[in-house]
Amino acid sequence: MRKSKYIIYALIAFFVLSAFKQDRVITIFMIGDSTMANKSIKNGAKERGWGMALQCYYDEGIRVDNHAQNGRSSRSFVNEGRWQRILDQIKPGDYVFIQFGHNDEKPKQDRHTVPGTTFDDYLRKFVRETREKGGKPVLFNAVVRRNFYKITPKNDDDEALRNTTGAKVEQIEGDTLVDTHGAYLFSPAHVAQEMCVPFVDANRITHNLEQGLGPKESRKLHMWFLPGEEPTIPKGRQDNTHYNIYGAHVVASLLADAIGEQVPELKKHVVHYDMSVASNGIGQYFDVQEAVDKAPEGKKTTIQVFSGEWTKPTVPSNKNIEFVLREGAKWKE
């Protein structure tokens, strides 16, 4: 009888601790535009938003729930009911990452806002209503467009860039990255100061990244391909706004560190592995063996593997690889 009591107490303790652990997982809701959004992985598509890659830079104490959408501004995100659906899910202690600007600049009235007035008002709304639910808002300004052009191209719709082709005759570029956002960069910082909200200067971080790489190397961050360079886009593309897989991960890694500096509670959850493998497209690779094959020789490489059953890869003797199996990941028997 006494032994049965001990078993019952042990089971109760197990379930209480399991529930406590589950409650301690912090959800980060993300709202924003195409530079942050999750993207289709159909037919090997290479476009990614930095928010799609962000889970790779947090441990299992963080769950990233990315609701950013292509082509949305702060105005259209609210008016389409997207914000309300997220608001209904926020629980005390959750975070909401807020990044708009690219589409607030567009002239069409269903998206357009004005910095200093309507843009600021929508940002205040996100902050205020997040706090009313017990959530914690974090404001970001817009990431840069890759604009080294001596004559800045007119851009009424970033989404139309997916219809461009990789012209063999390139436009003339200089050595200096030129801003395209203007006053839209200042509203998130102003609202953050006014309402005592953590602010991440994503524009400065990505400006320094792209300027540091220069006009040629910075193309490697974006959906920028010459004809024949990328099999999934045979005609090429000149898209200086949206990131490819590599670019999304570089930016997500930088921003995870920057977020940690502004939000100490999240800093302890930041992780940096050399490679990530996931079946849903959040990693750099879909296949563990491919990641192993791309790993450098003679250098320790950490590869995190996300949820699913995976065929254990063959690791050559000249490679030193450590696998990190995330929750729900296991090797096939």
N, C-alpha and C positions, 0 to 999 in steps of 0.2 A: 504493500500500500504506500509506504514511504517513498519507495523507488518511483512509483507512478506519479506521486506528487512532484518529485524532482523533475521528471520528464515533462510534466505539464508546465511547471514554472520555466523550464528551459525553453520550451516552445513559445510561451508567452513573451519571454525576454527577446527571443529571436525575432518574432513578428513586430514587437515594439521598436527594436533597433532598426529593423528593415524599413519600417514606416518612417522612422526618424531620418534615416539616411535618404529616403526618397524625398522627404520634405525639404531636405537641405540642398537639393539640386536647384540651382538658380536658373531661371529661364531668362534669356535675353531675346526680347522681341525686337525685330529690326523693321523700320519703315523708311522708305526712300525710293529711289529711282533705279534705272537700269544699271548704273555703275555699281550698285550694291546687290542687285536682285539675283535670285536663283535662275538658272537658264536651262533650256532643254539640252539633253545629251544625246538626242536621237541622231542616228547616222554619223556618230563621231563628231558632232558639233563642238567647236573649241571655245566658244564665247562663255565667259564666266563673270559674275559680279564678285566683288571682294567679300561681300557678306556670305556668298555661297561657300567660300573657302574658310571662313572664320572659325568654324568648329574645330578645324585641324590645329588651331593655336590655343585651344582651351582643353583642360582635362575633363574628367567625367563629372566634376562638380558643376559644370555649366552645360546647359542645353540651349543651343542657338535655334531660334524659330524665326526664320527670315521671311517677312511679308513684303519686302520691297518689290516694286513692279515696274517693268519697262514703261517709259513714257509718262510716268505720273509726276505731278507737282504736289505741293502741300495742299493746294486747293482741290485738285481732282481726287487726291487720295481720301479726302474727307467726303466730298460730294458723291463719290461712287459707293460710299458705305464701307469702305475698306477699314477705315480707322475704327469705326464702331465695332466691327467684328473682332478686332484685336483688343479693344477696350474691355469687351465682355469677358476676355480670357485672363486679363492681368490679375495676379494675386499679390498680396503684400510681399515685398522683397524682390519681386521681379524687376528687370531693367527694360527700358525702351530706348533703343538707339535711333536717333532721328537725324536723317540727312537728306535734305532737299536743296534745290537750286537750279540744277540743269534745265528742268522743264518749267520752273517758275519764270524763267527768262523768256519763254516762248510767247509770241504775240497773241495766240488764240485765247479768247476769254475763258474757255473752260479750264485752262491751265495757268494763265498768267496771274502773277501777283506782283506787288510793288515793294521793294525793300524799304524799310522804314515805316510802312503802313500795313498793307494786307499780308505780306510775307511774314512779318514779325507777329502779326495777330494769329496766324495759323500755328506758328511755332509756339506761341504762348498757350494756345489751346491744347496742343499735344502735351506740353509740360504740366499744365494745370490739371488736366483730366487724368494723366498718369498718376500724379500725386494723390488725387482724390481716391484712386483705387489702391493706394499704398505702394505704388510702384516708384521706380527711381529713373528719371529721365536723364539722358546724356545727349547733348547736342553736338553735331558735326557740321562743318561747312563743306561745300562741294569739292570733290577731287578735281584736279586740273584736267583740262583737255590738252592733248599733246599738240601744241600749236607753236611751231618754230617758223611758221610761214612769214615772209616779209610783208605779204598782203593777206590778212586774215580772211579765210573763206567765210562767206555768209552761211549761217547755220540756223535755219528755222526749225529743224527737227532732227535731233540726234538719231532717232530711230531709222530715218531714211538712209543713214550711212551704211546700213546693211545691204543696200541695193547698189553700192558703189563697186567698181572693179579696180583691180590693181593696174592702173595705167603705166605704160612703159616710160612715158614722158612725165617726169616728176616735177611738181611745183617747186619753186625756188624757196629754200629754207635758209635761215640764218642760224646763229649760234645761241640765240637767247630765246627762252620760252616766254611767250607773250600771253598774258592773262586774257580770258574771254568772259569772266563772270562778273567783273565790276563790283557794284555795291551789294550784290547778292551774297558775297563772301562775309560781309560785316554783320548781317542780321543775326545769324546764329550766335556769334560772339556777344553782341549787344544784349540779346534776350537771355543768354546764359548769365551774364553779369547782373542783369536786372533781377533775375529770378533765382540767383544762387544755384545754378545748375553746372555740373561738370561740362567743360567744352573741350573738344578735340579739334585741333587745327589741321584737318585732313588736307586742306589745300596747300598749306605750307609744307607738310610732309611729302606729299606727292610732287609738289613743285621741285623740292630739293632732289627727290629721286630722279625725276625726268631730266632736270637740268644737269644733274651730275652725270647721267648717262649720255646726254647730248642727242642731237637730232637723229643720228643713225641708230644707235643702240637702243634708244627709248622706244623705237618701233616694236621691239621684241616684247614689250609689255602689252601691246594692243592687237586688235584684229586688223593687222596691217600686213598684207601679203601680196607679193608680186605674182603675176600669172604663173601657174605651175609650181609655186612654192609650197602650197598647202593642198594636199589631195582632196580635202572636203570642200575646198573653195577654188576650183580649177582656174577660174577667171581672175582670182585675186580679190583683194579688197583694200580700200584706204579708209579705215575707221580709226580716228584718233581719239575717240571717246571711250569705247568699250574695251574691256580687258580680255585677253586670252587666258588660258590656264596658268601659264607662268606669271603673267602680270597680276592676276587676281591673288595669287599666293604671295607674291612679293609685297603687295599692298596690304593684304590681310595681316601678314606677319608684322609689318611696321606699325599698323594701326592697333594691333593687339597690345604691343608694347606701350604705345602712346596712351591707350585707354587705361592701362595699368597704372601709369603715372598720375592720371587724373582721378582714378577710382581704385584706391588701395585694396578694397575688398576683392576686386577682380584680378589684381596683379598676381596674387598667390596661385591663381588657377591657370596662368599663362604657361604654355609649353611650346618648345621648338624642337621638332624632329626633322631629320634630313629629308624624309620622303613620307608621303601619305598615300594609302591605297583604300579606295572605297567604291562600292558598286553603284552608288547614287551620284557620282560625279563631283563630290566635294573635295576629293584628293587630287593629286597630280596624276595618279594612275588608277586603272581599273583592275589590274592583274598584278599579283605579288611577284610572279616570276619576271615580269617586265621591269618592275622596280629594281629587283635584284640585278638584272642584266644592265641597267643604267647606272647602278651604284659604282663609285670609283674604286679602283684597286688600291690596296695598301693603306686604307684609311677607314677608321671605324665609322659605320653608317647606321643610323637608327631609322627604322621603317615602322611607322604605326599603321595598323591594319584595323579597319572599322568593321562593324557588325556583319556577320555572315559566316558561312562555312567555306574555308579556303583550302585549295590544294597546296600542300607544303612545297616550297620551291627548292630547286637545286642550287646550292650556294657554292661557287668555286672556291678552292682553297686559298686563292689570292685575294679574297674579299672578306672583310671583317664586318659582319652584319648582325645587329641586334634587333629583334622583332618586338614590338610592343602591341599586344592584342588589346584593343579597346573593348568595352563592355559589349557582349553579344558576339564577339569574334572568336572563332576556334578553327583548328586545323581539322580537315577531314580525316576520318579513321582510315 
